[in-house]
């Protein structure tokens, strides 16, 4: 009975957090130094826009502002290891969006980068987390394609459902 109550509480807390953050975008950067340095914030926003442009806007040009929170809902450094730069590059891809293949490639690159800073197990854990929590159907601010209004699916699925009779 005690396990059931603890499990129920944990699930309720998780669902409460999801409900609070669902379908919303970050209104500001929450990672240092971007959270308090407007010049640095502008630089990372331009870097994200450049990243998308260099790749031909795989999910079309983002319409929502880029906001960076390091490794969303996860630690981004431990001891001497710091993998925020891995999450930054990953967030660029997630902001731009694109196909399911684009997302898988971005998640594989995140795992590889994190593993190079930590170890293979941690890289695998990070990849597993983003595969579940970053799906475009998950209504969280860090979902795939968060630079676009919430659609709940990959762009190619949205396009095919719009063209269906």
C-alpha positions in Angstrom: 0.0 0.0 0.0 2.8 2.4 0.8 4.5 1.8 -2.6 1.2 2.4 -4.3 0.8 5.8 -2.5 4.3 6.9 -3.2 3.9 5.8 -6.9 0.6 7.6 -7.1 2.1 10.8 -5.6 5.0 10.7 -8.0 2.7 10.2 -11.0 0.4 13.0 -9.8 3.4 15.4 -9.3 4.7 14.5 -12.8 1.3 15.1 -14.4 1.0 18.4 -12.5 4.4 19.6 -13.8 3.4 18.6 -17.3 0.1 20.4 -17.1 1.9 23.6 -15.9 4.4 23.6 -18.7 2.2 22.2 -21.5 2.0 24.0 -24.8 3.9 26.9 -23.5 7.2 28.3 -24.6 9.9 29.7 -22.3 9.5 33.4 -22.0 13.2 33.9 -21.2 16.5 32.1 -21.2 17.0 30.2 -17.9 20.7 29.2 -18.4 23.7 31.3 -17.5 24.9 33.7 -18.9 21.9 34.1 -21.2 19.5 34.7 -18.4 21.1 37.9 -17.3 23.2 39.1 -20.2 21.1 40.5 -23.1 24.2 40.6 -25.4 24.9 36.9 -24.8 21.2 36.1 -25.2 21.2 37.9 -28.6 24.2 35.9 -29.6 22.7 32.5 -28.8 19.4 33.5 -30.5 21.3 34.5 -33.7 23.4 31.3 -33.5 20.1 29.2 -33.4 18.7 31.2 -36.4 22.0 30.7 -38.3 22.0 27.0 -37.5 18.5 26.5 -39.0 19.3 28.7 -42.0 22.5 26.7 -42.7 20.4 23.5 -42.9 17.7 25.0 -45.0 15.1 25.3 -42.3 14.2 21.6 -42.2 11.0 22.3 -40.3 10.3 25.6 -42.0 11.6 28.9 -40.5 10.7 29.0 -36.7 8.1 31.6 -35.7 8.6 31.4 -31.9 11.7 32.9 -30.2 14.6 30.6 -29.3 15.1 30.2 -25.6 17.8 28.1 -23.9 17.6 26.3 -20.6 20.6 24.0 -21.0 19.6 20.4 -20.7 15.9 20.6 -20.1 14.7 18.9 -16.9 18.2 17.2 -16.6 21.6 18.0 -15.1 24.1 19.5 -17.6 27.4 19.2 -15.7 28.9 17.1 -12.9 32.3 17.5 -11.4 34.6 18.5 -14.2 32.3 17.3 -16.9 30.2 19.9 -18.6 28.0 19.0 -21.6 25.8 22.1 -21.9 27.3 22.7 -25.4 25.9 19.3 -26.4 22.4 20.4 -25.2 22.8 23.8 -26.9 23.4 22.2 -30.3 20.6 19.8 -29.7 18.3 22.6 -28.8 19.1 24.3 -32.1 17.9 21.2 -33.9 14.8 20.9 -31.7 13.9 24.6 -32.2 14.1 24.2 -36.0 12.2 20.9 -36.1 11.9 18.8 -39.2 11.3 15.2 -40.0 11.4 12.2 -37.7 14.8 11.3 -39.3 16.1 14.8 -38.5 15.1 14.3 -34.9 16.7 10.9 -34.7 19.9 12.3 -36.1 19.9 15.2 -33.5 19.3 12.7 -30.7 22.1 10.5 -31.9 24.4 13.5 -32.1 23.4 14.5 -28.5 24.2 11.0 -27.2 27.6 10.9 -29.0 28.5 14.4 -27.7 27.4 13.6 -24.1 29.2 10.3 -24.2 32.4 12.0 -25.3 32.1 14.3 -22.2 31.0 11.7 -19.7 30.6 8.0 -20.8 28.5 5.8 -23.1 25.9 5.0 -20.4 25.2 8.6 -19.7 25.0 9.4 -23.4 22.5 6.5 -23.8 20.4 7.8 -20.9 20.3 11.3 -22.4 19.2 9.9 -25.7 16.5 7.7 -24.1 15.2 10.7 -22.2 14.9 12.9 -25.3 13.4 10.2 -27.4 10.5 10.0 -24.9 10.2 13.6 -23.6 11.0 15.4 -26.8 8.5 13.7 -29.1 6.4 16.4 -31.0 3.2 14.9 -29.5 4.4 15.7 -26.0 3.0 19.2 -25.2 6.1 20.5 -23.4 8.2 23.6 -24.2 11.2 21.5 -25.2 9.4 19.2 -27.6 10.7 18.6 -31.2 9.9 21.7 -33.2 9.5 24.1 -30.3 10.2 27.0 -32.6 6.8 26.4 -34.1 3.3 26.5 -32.8 2.3 23.1 -31.2 1.0 20.7 -33.9 1.4 17.4 -32.0 3.2 15.7 -34.9 6.1 15.9 -37.3 5.6 18.4 -40.2 5.2 15.7 -42.8 2.4 14.1 -40.8 0.7 17.6 -40.5 1.0 18.2 -44.2 -0.5 14.8 -45.1 -3.4 15.3 -42.7 -4.1 18.8 -44.2 -4.1 17.4 -47.7 -6.4 14.5 -46.9 -10.1 14.8 -48.0 
